[in-house]
Amino acid sequence: MLAGVPLTLAFYRFGAIDSLPGLWLLLYGTGVVTAGAFSIRIVPIMGLCFTALGILALFTPPSWGNAFMGGGFGGLHILFGLVVARRYGG
């Protein structure tokens, strides 16, 4: 969050708001990978998926930004949440 706030403001200031979904997914993925070092093995994998989605979001049309946000923060959380609940009991 500490990195995301100033970067978001800078992107906004320089008119690069179309890149925000990619930035947010990349930053979140990096945080999850890092925190996942102290968790079960699947958590860093989820972080890598967020990172990959963020990279894709940076190189696709800006109109796809909301779909990437929904796919990442909605879809990946649900998918990995189901896997964690099934394999690890919650």
PyMOL Python script that loads the backbone (N, CA, C, O; Angstrom):
from pymol import cmd

cmd.read_pdbstr("""\
ATOM      1  N   MET A   1       0.830  -1.183   0.000  1.00  0.00           N
ATOM      2  CA  MET A   1       0.000   0.000   0.000  1.00  0.00           C
ATOM      3  C   MET A   1       0.876   1.250   0.000  1.00  0.00           C
ATOM      4  O   MET A   1       0.543   2.257  -0.623  1.00  0.00           O
ATOM      5  N   LEU A   2       1.984   1.168   0.698  1.00  0.00           N
ATOM      6  CA  LEU A   2       2.868   2.334   0.747  1.00  0.00           C
ATOM      7  C   LEU A   2       3.468   2.642  -0.617  1.00  0.00           C
ATOM      8  O   LEU A   2       3.711   3.807  -0.933  1.00  0.00           O
ATOM      9  N   ALA A   3       3.706   1.639  -1.415  1.00  0.00           N
ATOM     10  CA  ALA A   3       4.228   1.864  -2.761  1.00  0.00           C
ATOM     11  C   ALA A   3       3.106   2.241  -3.726  1.00  0.00           C
ATOM     12  O   ALA A   3       3.308   3.037  -4.643  1.00  0.00           O
ATOM     13  N   GLY A   4       1.929   1.667  -3.516  1.00  0.00           N
ATOM     14  CA  GLY A   4       0.828   1.881  -4.440  1.00  0.00           C
ATOM     15  C   GLY A   4       0.273   3.291  -4.443  1.00  0.00           C
ATOM     16  O   GLY A   4      -0.101   3.805  -5.497  1.00  0.00           O
ATOM     17  N   VAL A   5       0.213   3.920  -3.288  1.00  0.00           N
ATOM     18  CA  VAL A   5      -0.377   5.265  -3.215  1.00  0.00           C
ATOM     19  C   VAL A   5       0.443   6.285  -4.009  1.00  0.00           C
ATOM     20  O   VAL A   5      -0.116   6.961  -4.873  1.00  0.00           O
ATOM     21  N   PRO A   6       1.745   6.421  -3.747  1.00  0.00           N
ATOM     22  CA  PRO A   6       2.480   7.428  -4.525  1.00  0.00           C
ATOM     23  C   PRO A   6       2.583   7.088  -6.011  1.00  0.00           C
ATOM     24  O   PRO A   6       2.576   7.979  -6.860  1.00  0.00           O
ATOM     25  N   LEU A   7       2.680   5.791  -6.319  1.00  0.00           N
ATOM     26  CA  LEU A   7       2.734   5.414  -7.736  1.00  0.00           C
ATOM     27  C   LEU A   7       1.417   5.716  -8.440  1.00  0.00           C
ATOM     28  O   LEU A   7       1.414   6.190  -9.576  1.00  0.00           O
ATOM     29  N   THR A   8       0.309   5.447  -7.776  1.00  0.00           N
ATOM     30  CA  THR A   8      -1.000   5.771  -8.346  1.00  0.00           C
ATOM     31  C   THR A   8      -1.127   7.266  -8.592  1.00  0.00           C
ATOM     32  O   THR A   8      -1.585   7.692  -9.652  1.00  0.00           O
ATOM     33  N   LEU A   9      -0.720   8.057  -7.610  1.00  0.00           N
ATOM     34  CA  LEU A   9      -0.783   9.515  -7.770  1.00  0.00           C
ATOM     35  C   LEU A   9       0.115   9.996  -8.909  1.00  0.00           C
ATOM     36  O   LEU A   9      -0.265  10.888  -9.667  1.00  0.00           O
ATOM     37  N   ALA A  10       1.292   9.410  -9.027  1.00  0.00           N
ATOM     38  CA  ALA A  10       2.201   9.794 -10.107  1.00  0.00           C
ATOM     39  C   ALA A  10       1.632   9.398 -11.467  1.00  0.00           C
ATOM     40  O   ALA A  10       1.684  10.185 -12.411  1.00  0.00           O
ATOM     41  N   PHE A  11       1.091   8.190 -11.573  1.00  0.00           N
ATOM     42  CA  PHE A  11       0.497   7.764 -12.837  1.00  0.00           C
ATOM     43  C   PHE A  11      -0.653   8.694 -13.214  1.00  0.00           C
ATOM     44  O   PHE A  11      -0.797   9.073 -14.376  1.00  0.00           O
ATOM     45  N   TYR A  12      -1.468   9.059 -12.230  1.00  0.00           N
ATOM     46  CA  TYR A  12      -2.587   9.964 -12.471  1.00  0.00           C
ATOM     47  C   TYR A  12      -2.084  11.334 -12.921  1.00  0.00           C
ATOM     48  O   TYR A  12      -2.606  11.921 -13.868  1.00  0.00           O
ATOM     49  N   ARG A  13      -1.082  11.823 -12.238  1.00  0.00           N
ATOM     50  CA  ARG A  13      -0.532  13.152 -12.552  1.00  0.00           C
ATOM     51  C   ARG A  13      -0.004  13.228 -13.977  1.00  0.00           C
ATOM     52  O   ARG A  13      -0.167  14.242 -14.655  1.00  0.00           O
ATOM     53  N   PHE A  14       0.625  12.155 -14.424  1.00  0.00           N
ATOM     54  CA  PHE A  14       1.214  12.151 -15.764  1.00  0.00           C
ATOM     55  C   PHE A  14       0.271  11.589 -16.829  1.00  0.00           C
ATOM     56  O   PHE A  14       0.674  11.358 -17.969  1.00  0.00           O
ATOM     57  N   GLY A  15      -0.978  11.374 -16.445  1.00  0.00           N
ATOM     58  CA  GLY A  15      -1.980  10.944 -17.417  1.00  0.00           C
ATOM     59  C   GLY A  15      -1.877   9.495 -17.851  1.00  0.00           C
ATOM     60  O   GLY A  15      -2.348   9.135 -18.929  1.00  0.00           O
ATOM     61  N   ALA A  16      -1.271   8.668 -17.031  1.00  0.00           N
ATOM     62  CA  ALA A  16      -1.103   7.258 -17.385  1.00  0.00           C
ATOM     63  C   ALA A  16      -2.119   6.383 -16.655  1.00  0.00           C
ATOM     64  O   ALA A  16      -1.795   5.281 -16.214  1.00  0.00           O
ATOM     65  N   ILE A  17      -3.339   6.877 -16.532  1.00  0.00           N
ATOM     66  CA  ILE A  17      -4.337   6.140 -15.763  1.00  0.00           C
ATOM     67  C   ILE A  17      -4.739   4.823 -16.428  1.00  0.00           C
ATOM     68  O   ILE A  17      -5.247   3.923 -15.758  1.00  0.00           O
ATOM     69  N   ASP A  18      -4.520   4.704 -17.723  1.00  0.00           N
ATOM     70  CA  ASP A  18      -4.828   3.440 -18.400  1.00  0.00           C
ATOM     71  C   ASP A  18      -3.922   2.306 -17.924  1.00  0.00           C
ATOM     72  O   ASP A  18      -4.256   1.133 -18.093  1.00  0.00           O
ATOM     73  N   SER A  19      -2.796   2.645 -17.340  1.00  0.00           N
ATOM     74  CA  SER A  19      -1.847   1.637 -16.851  1.00  0.00           C
ATOM     75  C   SER A  19      -2.093   1.245 -15.401  1.00  0.00           C
ATOM     76  O   SER A  19      -1.417   0.353 -14.889  1.00  0.00           O
ATOM     77  N   LEU A  20      -3.036   1.882 -14.731  1.00  0.00           N
ATOM     78  CA  LEU A  20      -3.261   1.600 -13.313  1.00  0.00           C
ATOM     79  C   LEU A  20      -3.675   0.159 -13.016  1.00  0.00           C
ATOM     80  O   LEU A  20      -3.167  -0.412 -12.051  1.00  0.00           O
ATOM     81  N   PRO A  21      -4.573  -0.465 -13.795  1.00  0.00           N
ATOM     82  CA  PRO A  21      -4.895  -1.863 -13.481  1.00  0.00           C
ATOM     83  C   PRO A  21      -3.656  -2.767 -13.507  1.00  0.00           C
ATOM     84  O   PRO A  21      -3.494  -3.618 -12.633  1.00  0.00           O
ATOM     85  N   GLY A  22      -2.799  -2.590 -14.485  1.00  0.00           N
ATOM     86  CA  GLY A  22      -1.574  -3.386 -14.546  1.00  0.00           C
ATOM     87  C   GLY A  22      -0.668  -3.120 -13.362  1.00  0.00           C
ATOM     88  O   GLY A  22      -0.105  -4.047 -12.781  1.00  0.00           O
ATOM     89  N   LEU A  23      -0.527  -1.854 -13.007  1.00  0.00           N
ATOM     90  CA  LEU A  23       0.299  -1.487 -11.855  1.00  0.00           C
ATOM     91  C   LEU A  23      -0.239  -2.115 -10.584  1.00  0.00           C
ATOM     92  O   LEU A  23       0.516  -2.719  -9.822  1.00  0.00           O
ATOM     93  N   TRP A  24      -1.535  -1.980 -10.347  1.00  0.00           N
ATOM     94  CA  TRP A  24      -2.127  -2.505  -9.119  1.00  0.00           C
ATOM     95  C   TRP A  24      -1.996  -4.024  -9.042  1.00  0.00           C
ATOM     96  O   TRP A  24      -1.684  -4.566  -7.982  1.00  0.00           O
ATOM     97  N   LEU A  25      -2.232  -4.709 -10.156  1.00  0.00           N
ATOM     98  CA  LEU A  25      -2.098  -6.169 -10.153  1.00  0.00           C
ATOM     99  C   LEU A  25      -0.652  -6.590  -9.911  1.00  0.00           C
ATOM    100  O   LEU A  25      -0.395  -7.545  -9.177  1.00  0.00           O
ATOM    101  N   LEU A  26       0.287  -5.883 -10.525  1.00  0.00           N
ATOM    102  CA  LEU A  26       1.707  -6.185 -10.308  1.00  0.00           C
ATOM    103  C   LEU A  26       2.123  -5.962  -8.857  1.00  0.00           C
ATOM    104  O   LEU A  26       2.799  -6.805  -8.268  1.00  0.00           O
ATOM    105  N   LEU A  27       1.727  -4.845  -8.289  1.00  0.00           N
ATOM    106  CA  LEU A  27       2.087  -4.556  -6.904  1.00  0.00           C
ATOM    107  C   LEU A  27       1.453  -5.557  -5.943  1.00  0.00           C
ATOM    108  O   LEU A  27       2.103  -6.023  -5.008  1.00  0.00           O
ATOM    109  N   TYR A  28       0.204  -5.880  -6.172  1.00  0.00           N
ATOM    110  CA  TYR A  28      -0.478  -6.852  -5.314  1.00  0.00           C
ATOM    111  C   TYR A  28       0.184  -8.218  -5.433  1.00  0.00           C
ATOM    112  O   TYR A  28       0.420  -8.894  -4.432  1.00  0.00           O
ATOM    113  N   GLY A  29       0.480  -8.616  -6.663  1.00  0.00           N
ATOM    114  CA  GLY A  29       1.146  -9.900  -6.878  1.00  0.00           C
ATOM    115  C   GLY A  29       2.494  -9.971  -6.184  1.00  0.00           C
ATOM    116  O   GLY A  29       2.845 -10.997  -5.603  1.00  0.00           O
ATOM    117  N   THR A  30       3.245  -8.888  -6.243  1.00  0.00           N
ATOM    118  CA  THR A  30       4.539  -8.841  -5.571  1.00  0.00           C
ATOM    119  C   THR A  30       4.373  -8.985  -4.061  1.00  0.00           C
ATOM    120  O   THR A  30       5.138  -9.700  -3.414  1.00  0.00           O
ATOM    121  N   GLY A  31       3.385  -8.313  -3.509  1.00  0.00           N
ATOM    122  CA  GLY A  31       3.125  -8.418  -2.075  1.00  0.00           C
ATOM    123  C   GLY A  31       2.707  -9.815  -1.664  1.00  0.00           C
ATOM    124  O   GLY A  31       3.129 -10.310  -0.619  1.00  0.00           O
ATOM    125  N   VAL A  32       1.878 -10.454  -2.479  1.00  0.00           N
ATOM    126  CA  VAL A  32       1.421 -11.807  -2.162  1.00  0.00           C
ATOM    127  C   VAL A  32       2.568 -12.804  -2.268  1.00  0.00           C
ATOM    128  O   VAL A  32       2.686 -13.698  -1.431  1.00  0.00           O
ATOM    129  N   VAL A  33       3.407 -12.664  -3.278  1.00  0.00           N
ATOM    130  CA  VAL A  33       4.573 -13.553  -3.404  1.00  0.00           C
ATOM    131  C   VAL A  33       5.469 -13.412  -2.178  1.00  0.00           C
ATOM    132  O   VAL A  33       5.923 -14.409  -1.616  1.00  0.00           O
ATOM    133  N   THR A  34       5.720 -12.182  -1.771  1.00  0.00           N
ATOM    134  CA  THR A  34       6.587 -11.927  -0.631  1.00  0.00           C
ATOM    135  C   THR A  34       5.984 -12.474   0.662  1.00  0.00           C
ATOM    136  O   THR A  34       6.664 -13.167   1.420  1.00  0.00           O
ATOM    137  N   ALA A  35       4.719 -12.169   0.915  1.00  0.00           N
ATOM    138  CA  ALA A  35       4.056 -12.665   2.122  1.00  0.00           C
ATOM    139  C   ALA A  35       3.885 -14.173   2.079  1.00  0.00           C
ATOM    140  O   ALA A  35       3.864 -14.832   3.119  1.00  0.00           O
ATOM    141  N   GLY A  36       3.762 -14.715   0.881  1.00  0.00           N
ATOM    142  CA  GLY A  36       3.578 -16.152   0.729  1.00  0.00           C
ATOM    143  C   GLY A  36       4.778 -16.968   1.156  1.00  0.00           C
ATOM    144  O   GLY A  36       4.671 -18.181   1.333  1.00  0.00           O
ATOM    145  N   ALA A  37       5.910 -16.327   1.323  1.00  0.00           N
ATOM    146  CA  ALA A  37       7.100 -17.032   1.808  1.00  0.00           C
ATOM    147  C   ALA A  37       6.859 -17.597   3.204  1.00  0.00           C
ATOM    148  O   ALA A  37       7.539 -18.533   3.625  1.00  0.00           O
ATOM    149  N   PHE A  38       5.898 -17.032   3.915  1.00  0.00           N
ATOM    150  CA  PHE A  38       5.586 -17.463   5.275  1.00  0.00           C
ATOM    151  C   PHE A  38       4.263 -18.211   5.338  1.00  0.00           C
ATOM    152  O   PHE A  38       3.668 -18.331   6.409  1.00  0.00           O
ATOM    153  N   SER A  39       3.802 -18.709   4.213  1.00  0.00           N
ATOM    154  CA  SER A  39       2.491 -19.360   4.146  1.00  0.00           C
ATOM    155  C   SER A  39       2.610 -20.685   3.403  1.00  0.00           C
ATOM    156  O   SER A  39       3.709 -21.188   3.173  1.00  0.00           O
ATOM    157  N   ILE A  40       1.476 -21.231   3.037  1.00  0.00           N
ATOM    158  CA  ILE A  40       1.463 -22.471   2.276  1.00  0.00           C
ATOM    159  C   ILE A  40       1.945 -22.209   0.856  1.00  0.00           C
ATOM    160  O   ILE A  40       1.900 -21.078   0.374  1.00  0.00           O
ATOM    161  N   ARG A  41       2.403 -23.254   0.196  1.00  0.00           N
ATOM    162  CA  ARG A  41       3.053 -23.138  -1.108  1.00  0.00           C
ATOM    163  C   ARG A  41       2.194 -22.478  -2.185  1.00  0.00           C
ATOM    164  O   ARG A  41       2.724 -21.821  -3.081  1.00  0.00           O
ATOM    165  N   ILE A  42       0.897 -22.644  -2.106  1.00  0.00           N
ATOM    166  CA  ILE A  42       0.029 -22.122  -3.173  1.00  0.00           C
ATOM    167  C   ILE A  42      -0.097 -20.594  -3.146  1.00  0.00           C
ATOM    168  O   ILE A  42      -0.432 -19.990  -4.165  1.00  0.00           O
ATOM    169  N   VAL A  43       0.162 -19.973  -2.015  1.00  0.00           N
ATOM    170  CA  VAL A  43       0.012 -18.514  -1.909  1.00  0.00           C
ATOM    171  C   VAL A  43       1.001 -17.773  -2.824  1.00  0.00           C
ATOM    172  O   VAL A  43       0.580 -16.880  -3.559  1.00  0.00           O
ATOM    173  N   PRO A  44       2.296 -18.111  -2.806  1.00  0.00           N
ATOM    174  CA  PRO A  44       3.183 -17.433  -3.764  1.00  0.00           C
ATOM    175  C   PRO A  44       2.811 -17.703  -5.225  1.00  0.00           C
ATOM    176  O   PRO A  44       3.029 -16.858  -6.093  1.00  0.00           O
ATOM    177  N   ILE A  45       2.254 -18.877  -5.487  1.00  0.00           N
ATOM    178  CA  ILE A  45       1.809 -19.182  -6.855  1.00  0.00           C
ATOM    179  C   ILE A  45       0.681 -18.234  -7.254  1.00  0.00           C
ATOM    180  O   ILE A  45       0.634 -17.750  -8.385  1.00  0.00           O
ATOM    181  N   MET A  46      -0.224 -17.977  -6.313  1.00  0.00           N
ATOM    182  CA  MET A  46      -1.294 -17.015  -6.582  1.00  0.00           C
ATOM    183  C   MET A  46      -0.693 -15.636  -6.877  1.00  0.00           C
ATOM    184  O   MET A  46      -1.147 -14.940  -7.785  1.00  0.00           O
ATOM    185  N   GLY A  47       0.317 -15.250  -6.115  1.00  0.00           N
ATOM    186  CA  GLY A  47       0.978 -13.972  -6.358  1.00  0.00           C
ATOM    187  C   GLY A  47       1.593 -13.898  -7.742  1.00  0.00           C
ATOM    188  O   GLY A  47       1.523 -12.862  -8.403  1.00  0.00           O
ATOM    189  N   LEU A  48       2.192 -14.989  -8.180  1.00  0.00           N
ATOM    190  CA  LEU A  48       2.760 -15.018  -9.534  1.00  0.00           C
ATOM    191  C   LEU A  48       1.676 -14.890 -10.592  1.00  0.00           C
ATOM    192  O   LEU A  48       1.899 -14.278 -11.636  1.00  0.00           O
ATOM    193  N   CYS A  49       0.512 -15.458 -10.335  1.00  0.00           N
ATOM    194  CA  CYS A  49      -0.609 -15.313 -11.272  1.00  0.00           C
ATOM    195  C   CYS A  49      -1.067 -13.853 -11.349  1.00  0.00           C
ATOM    196  O   CYS A  49      -1.368 -13.352 -12.432  1.00  0.00           O
ATOM    197  N   PHE A  50      -1.119 -13.172 -10.198  1.00  0.00           N
ATOM    198  CA  PHE A  50      -1.454 -11.744 -10.207  1.00  0.00           C
ATOM    199  C   PHE A  50      -0.406 -10.952 -10.978  1.00  0.00           C
ATOM    200  O   PHE A  50      -0.737 -10.048 -11.745  1.00  0.00           O
ATOM    201  N   THR A  51       0.851 -11.297 -10.767  1.00  0.00           N
ATOM    202  CA  THR A  51       1.931 -10.605 -11.475  1.00  0.00           C
ATOM    203  C   THR A  51       1.812 -10.805 -12.978  1.00  0.00           C
ATOM    204  O   THR A  51       1.947  -9.851 -13.744  1.00  0.00           O
ATOM    205  N   ALA A  52       1.564 -12.025 -13.401  1.00  0.00           N
ATOM    206  CA  ALA A  52       1.410 -12.311 -14.828  1.00  0.00           C
ATOM    207  C   ALA A  52       0.222 -11.556 -15.412  1.00  0.00           C
ATOM    208  O   ALA A  52       0.302 -11.013 -16.514  1.00  0.00           O
ATOM    209  N   LEU A  53      -0.875 -11.525 -14.670  1.00  0.00           N
ATOM    210  CA  LEU A  53      -2.053 -10.796 -15.129  1.00  0.00           C
ATOM    211  C   LEU A  53      -1.754  -9.301 -15.243  1.00  0.00           C
ATOM    212  O   LEU A  53      -2.225  -8.642 -16.170  1.00  0.00           O
ATOM    213  N   GLY A  54      -0.978  -8.767 -14.307  1.00  0.00           N
ATOM    214  CA  GLY A  54      -0.594  -7.359 -14.358  1.00  0.00           C
ATOM    215  C   GLY A  54       0.252  -7.042 -15.575  1.00  0.00           C
ATOM    216  O   GLY A  54       0.077  -6.005 -16.215  1.00  0.00           O
ATOM    217  N   ILE A  55       1.165  -7.936 -15.886  1.00  0.00           N
ATOM    218  CA  ILE A  55       2.005  -7.742 -17.076  1.00  0.00           C
ATOM    219  C   ILE A  55       1.136  -7.739 -18.332  1.00  0.00           C
ATOM    220  O   ILE A  55       1.295  -6.885 -19.204  1.00  0.00           O
ATOM    221  N   LEU A  56       0.225  -8.691 -18.416  1.00  0.00           N
ATOM    222  CA  LEU A  56      -0.683  -8.731 -19.569  1.00  0.00           C
ATOM    223  C   LEU A  56      -1.513  -7.452 -19.661  1.00  0.00           C
ATOM    224  O   LEU A  56      -1.721  -6.914 -20.749  1.00  0.00           O
ATOM    225  N   ALA A  57      -1.983  -6.972 -18.517  1.00  0.00           N
ATOM    226  CA  ALA A  57      -2.822  -5.768 -18.505  1.00  0.00           C
ATOM    227  C   ALA A  57      -2.079  -4.544 -19.027  1.00  0.00           C
ATOM    228  O   ALA A  57      -2.689  -3.644 -19.605  1.00  0.00           O
ATOM    229  N   LEU A  58      -0.783  -4.509 -18.829  1.00  0.00           N
ATOM    230  CA  LEU A  58      -0.003  -3.368 -19.305  1.00  0.00           C
ATOM    231  C   LEU A  58       0.142  -3.333 -20.822  1.00  0.00           C
ATOM    232  O   LEU A  58       0.400  -2.278 -21.401  1.00  0.00           O
ATOM    233  N   PHE A  59      -0.023  -4.489 -21.463  1.00  0.00           N
ATOM    234  CA  PHE A  59       0.219  -4.574 -22.907  1.00  0.00           C
ATOM    235  C   PHE A  59      -1.017  -4.921 -23.716  1.00  0.00           C
ATOM    236  O   PHE A  59      -0.913  -5.406 -24.843  1.00  0.00           O
ATOM    237  N   THR A  60      -2.173  -4.675 -23.148  1.00  0.00           N
ATOM    238  CA  THR A  60      -3.427  -4.901 -23.861  1.00  0.00           C
ATOM    239  C   THR A  60      -4.179  -3.573 -23.953  1.00  0.00           C
ATOM    240  O   THR A  60      -3.787  -2.599 -23.311  1.00  0.00           O
ATOM    241  N   PRO A  61      -5.234  -3.523 -24.730  1.00  0.00           N
ATOM    242  CA  PRO A  61      -5.982  -2.264 -24.849  1.00  0.00           C
ATOM    243  C   PRO A  61      -6.497  -1.775 -23.494  1.00  0.00           C
ATOM    244  O   PRO A  61      -6.921  -2.579 -22.665  1.00  0.00           O
ATOM    245  N   PRO A  62      -6.461  -0.472 -23.270  1.00  0.00           N
ATOM    246  CA  PRO A  62      -6.919   0.093 -21.998  1.00  0.00           C
ATOM    247  C   PRO A  62      -8.358  -0.274 -21.635  1.00  0.00           C
ATOM    248  O   PRO A  62      -8.703  -0.349 -20.456  1.00  0.00           O
ATOM    249  N   SER A  63      -9.179  -0.497 -22.631  1.00  0.00           N
ATOM    250  CA  SER A  63     -10.588  -0.829 -22.360  1.00  0.00           C
ATOM    251  C   SER A  63     -10.738  -2.184 -21.665  1.00  0.00           C
ATOM    252  O   SER A  63     -11.815  -2.491 -21.154  1.00  0.00           O
ATOM    253  N   TRP A  64      -9.699  -2.986 -21.634  1.00  0.00           N
ATOM    254  CA  TRP A  64      -9.737  -4.289 -20.975  1.00  0.00           C
ATOM    255  C   TRP A  64      -9.390  -4.198 -19.492  1.00  0.00           C
ATOM    256  O   TRP A  64      -9.433  -5.206 -18.787  1.00  0.00           O
ATOM    257  N   GLY A  65      -9.049  -3.006 -19.011  1.00  0.00           N
ATOM    258  CA  GLY A  65      -8.591  -2.822 -17.637  1.00  0.00           C
ATOM    259  C   GLY A  65      -9.550  -3.366 -16.587  1.00  0.00           C
ATOM    260  O   GLY A  65      -9.128  -4.048 -15.653  1.00  0.00           O
ATOM    261  N   ASN A  66     -10.841  -3.068 -16.735  1.00  0.00           N
ATOM    262  CA  ASN A  66     -11.815  -3.551 -15.753  1.00  0.00           C
ATOM    263  C   ASN A  66     -11.920  -5.069 -15.764  1.00  0.00           C
ATOM    264  O   ASN A  66     -12.105  -5.685 -14.715  1.00  0.00           O
ATOM    265  N   ALA A  67     -11.805  -5.673 -16.932  1.00  0.00           N
ATOM    266  CA  ALA A  67     -11.849  -7.135 -17.014  1.00  0.00           C
ATOM    267  C   ALA A  67     -10.650  -7.753 -16.302  1.00  0.00           C
ATOM    268  O   ALA A  67     -10.788  -8.769 -15.620  1.00  0.00           O
ATOM    269  N   PHE A  68      -9.481  -7.148 -16.455  1.00  0.00           N
ATOM    270  CA  PHE A  68      -8.304  -7.647 -15.751  1.00  0.00           C
ATOM    271  C   PHE A  68      -8.455  -7.480 -14.240  1.00  0.00           C
ATOM    272  O   PHE A  68      -8.082  -8.369 -13.475  1.00  0.00           O
ATOM    273  N   MET A  69      -8.996  -6.354 -13.816  1.00  0.00           N
ATOM    274  CA  MET A  69      -9.215  -6.137 -12.383  1.00  0.00           C
ATOM    275  C   MET A  69     -10.200  -7.166 -11.827  1.00  0.00           C
ATOM    276  O   MET A  69      -9.971  -7.733 -10.758  1.00  0.00           O
ATOM    277  N   GLY A  70     -11.278  -7.402 -12.540  1.00  0.00           N
ATOM    278  CA  GLY A  70     -12.256  -8.395 -12.100  1.00  0.00           C
ATOM    279  C   GLY A  70     -11.698  -9.805 -12.122  1.00  0.00           C
ATOM    280  O   GLY A  70     -11.941 -10.600 -11.214  1.00  0.00           O
ATOM    281  N   GLY A  71     -10.944 -10.103 -13.176  1.00  0.00           N
ATOM    282  CA  GLY A  71     -10.350 -11.430 -13.279  1.00  0.00           C
ATOM    283  C   GLY A  71      -9.310 -11.686 -12.203  1.00  0.00           C
ATOM    284  O   GLY A  71      -9.176 -12.803 -11.704  1.00  0.00           O
ATOM    285  N   GLY A  72      -8.579 -10.643 -11.852  1.00  0.00           N
ATOM    286  CA  GLY A  72      -7.554 -10.803 -10.833  1.00  0.00           C
ATOM    287  C   GLY A  72      -8.127 -10.768  -9.436  1.00  0.00           C
ATOM    288  O   GLY A  72      -8.088 -11.765  -8.716  1.00  0.00           O
ATOM    289  N   PHE A  73      -8.658  -9.624  -9.050  1.00  0.00           N
ATOM    290  CA  PHE A  73      -9.117  -9.449  -7.676  1.00  0.00           C
ATOM    291  C   PHE A  73     -10.394 -10.215  -7.373  1.00  0.00           C
ATOM    292  O   PHE A  73     -10.688 -10.487  -6.210  1.00  0.00           O
ATOM    293  N   GLY A  74     -11.152 -10.566  -8.396  1.00  0.00           N
ATOM    294  CA  GLY A  74     -12.336 -11.394  -8.185  1.00  0.00           C
ATOM    295  C   GLY A  74     -12.049 -12.848  -8.480  1.00  0.00           C
ATOM    296  O   GLY A  74     -12.134 -13.709  -7.604  1.00  0.00           O
ATOM    297  N   GLY A  75     -11.707 -13.109  -9.737  1.00  0.00           N
ATOM    298  CA  GLY A  75     -11.534 -14.490 -10.198  1.00  0.00           C
ATOM    299  C   GLY A  75     -10.408 -15.258  -9.528  1.00  0.00           C
ATOM    300  O   GLY A  75     -10.611 -16.380  -9.066  1.00  0.00           O
ATOM    301  N   LEU A  76      -9.234 -14.670  -9.472  1.00  0.00           N
ATOM    302  CA  LEU A  76      -8.105 -15.386  -8.865  1.00  0.00           C
ATOM    303  C   LEU A  76      -8.320 -15.625  -7.373  1.00  0.00           C
ATOM    304  O   LEU A  76      -7.957 -16.679  -6.853  1.00  0.00           O
ATOM    305  N   HIS A  77      -8.911 -14.646  -6.683  1.00  0.00           N
ATOM    306  CA  HIS A  77      -9.179 -14.850  -5.258  1.00  0.00           C
ATOM    307  C   HIS A  77     -10.174 -15.983  -5.041  1.00  0.00           C
ATOM    308  O   HIS A  77      -9.996 -16.802  -4.139  1.00  0.00           O
ATOM    309  N   ILE A  78     -11.201 -16.034  -5.849  1.00  0.00           N
ATOM    310  CA  ILE A  78     -12.190 -17.110  -5.714  1.00  0.00           C
ATOM    311  C   ILE A  78     -11.550 -18.451  -6.046  1.00  0.00           C
ATOM    312  O   ILE A  78     -11.702 -19.413  -5.293  1.00  0.00           O
ATOM    313  N   LEU A  79     -10.843 -18.522  -7.155  1.00  0.00           N
ATOM    314  CA  LEU A  79     -10.210 -19.776  -7.574  1.00  0.00           C
ATOM    315  C   LEU A  79      -9.240 -20.299  -6.517  1.00  0.00           C
ATOM    316  O   LEU A  79      -9.332 -21.452  -6.096  1.00  0.00           O
ATOM    317  N   PHE A  80      -8.323 -19.456  -6.099  1.00  0.00           N
ATOM    318  CA  PHE A  80      -7.341 -19.898  -5.119  1.00  0.00           C
ATOM    319  C   PHE A  80      -7.969 -20.105  -3.741  1.00  0.00           C
ATOM    320  O   PHE A  80      -7.505 -20.947  -2.972  1.00  0.00           O
ATOM    321  N   GLY A  81      -9.001 -19.357  -3.428  1.00  0.00           N
ATOM    322  CA  GLY A  81      -9.724 -19.571  -2.170  1.00  0.00           C
ATOM    323  C   GLY A  81     -10.366 -20.939  -2.124  1.00  0.00           C
ATOM    324  O   GLY A  81     -10.345 -21.608  -1.090  1.00  0.00           O
ATOM    325  N   LEU A  82     -10.936 -21.356  -3.240  1.00  0.00           N
ATOM    326  CA  LEU A  82     -11.531 -22.695  -3.310  1.00  0.00           C
ATOM    327  C   LEU A  82     -10.468 -23.781  -3.164  1.00  0.00           C
ATOM    328  O   LEU A  82     -10.682 -24.780  -2.477  1.00  0.00           O
ATOM    329  N   VAL A  83      -9.330 -23.580  -3.808  1.00  0.00           N
ATOM    330  CA  VAL A  83      -8.240 -24.560  -3.707  1.00  0.00           C
ATOM    331  C   VAL A  83      -7.729 -24.641  -2.276  1.00  0.00           C
ATOM    332  O   VAL A  83      -7.526 -25.739  -1.756  1.00  0.00           O
ATOM    333  N   VAL A  84      -7.521 -23.513  -1.641  1.00  0.00           N
ATOM    334  CA  VAL A  84      -7.037 -23.503  -0.258  1.00  0.00           C
ATOM    335  C   VAL A  84      -8.069 -24.161   0.670  1.00  0.00           C
ATOM    336  O   VAL A  84      -7.703 -24.941   1.550  1.00  0.00           O
ATOM    337  N   ALA A  85      -9.341 -23.851   0.477  1.00  0.00           N
ATOM    338  CA  ALA A  85     -10.388 -24.449   1.322  1.00  0.00           C
ATOM    339  C   ALA A  85     -10.441 -25.959   1.138  1.00  0.00           C
ATOM    340  O   ALA A  85     -10.631 -26.700   2.102  1.00  0.00           O
ATOM    341  N   ARG A  86     -10.276 -26.408  -0.084  1.00  0.00           N
ATOM    342  CA  ARG A  86     -10.385 -27.849  -0.350  1.00  0.00           C
ATOM    343  C   ARG A  86      -9.151 -28.605   0.115  1.00  0.00           C
ATOM    344  O   ARG A  86      -9.269 -29.648   0.758  1.00  0.00           O
ATOM    345  N   ARG A  87      -7.971 -28.090  -0.204  1.00  0.00           N
ATOM    346  CA  ARG A  87      -6.737 -28.813   0.118  1.00  0.00           C
ATOM    347  C   ARG A  87      -6.236 -28.609   1.536  1.00  0.00           C
ATOM    348  O   ARG A  87      -5.593 -29.489   2.108  1.00  0.00           O
ATOM    349  N   TYR A  88      -6.530 -27.453   2.099  1.00  0.00           N
ATOM    350  CA  TYR A  88      -5.936 -27.104   3.388  1.00  0.00           C
ATOM    351  C   TYR A  88      -6.973 -26.851   4.485  1.00  0.00           C
ATOM    352  O   TYR A  88      -6.621 -26.474   5.602  1.00  0.00           O
ATOM    353  N   GLY A  89      -8.222 -27.057   4.169  1.00  0.00           N
ATOM    354  CA  GLY A  89      -9.270 -26.918   5.175  1.00  0.00           C
ATOM    355  C   GLY A  89      -9.612 -25.481   5.533  1.00  0.00           C
ATOM    356  O   GLY A  89     -10.116 -25.223   6.626  1.00  0.00           O
ATOM    357  N   GLY A  90      -9.352 -24.564   4.652  1.00  0.00           N
ATOM    358  CA  GLY A  90      -9.749 -23.176   4.898  1.00  0.00           C
ATOM    359  C   GLY A  90      -8.598 -22.323   5.008  1.00  0.00           C
ATOM    360  O   GLY A  90      -8.740 -21.118   5.215  1.00  0.00           O
TER     361      GLY A  90
END
""", "prot")
cmd.dss("prot")
cmd.show_as("cartoon", "prot")
cmd.util.cbc("prot")
cmd.orient("prot")
